Amino acid sequence: MVRVATGMGFELELPESYTHLKLEAEKAIDEILSDRPKARRMWELMRYDPEVNADWDMANYIAVAKLKYNDHGEIHAKIVAANALKMLEGWRRR
């Protein structure tokens, strides 16, 4: 864990790496899209596209550095996508 001073009278403890969250999200997306070839193809295109990755990096920079928000980069996008797909699967099964 890393301690981060907020400048507001308290510190945050953050993990040194969020790689495990990224891997879990990618695995969930891969599993959910395994039987949907068109969506899977789009996921693969986005996942490895340098321009998409640059957009995620810029979104994260603007959110964190400029707006003082929390993470809004690649890992955040993948976690949100994985959770949205899980919700969609739940609704489709009803």
Phi, psi and omega in degrees: 000148179243134176269131181237122176285133182268344185077010181238022177091006177212166179243154174250146171254119182239149175296151178291334182215145175250018183303321181297324177292320178299314181295320178297317180295315179298320179296316179298316179297314178303315182294315182293324182269004185301328181252021177233087188300322181291314179294322179297319179297316179297318178301315180296321178297314181292320185300323186249004182283124181296328179290319177297317179296323177294322177296318177299318179296318180292319177301318179294317180299312181296314182296314186277307187282320186267317184263352180063031174272180175272188186307133174220032182261208185303312183295316178301313181300319181289322178295315179297316179298316180298315180293322177296319178294324177296318178295317178300318178299317179298317180292323182291332182281345183286000000 
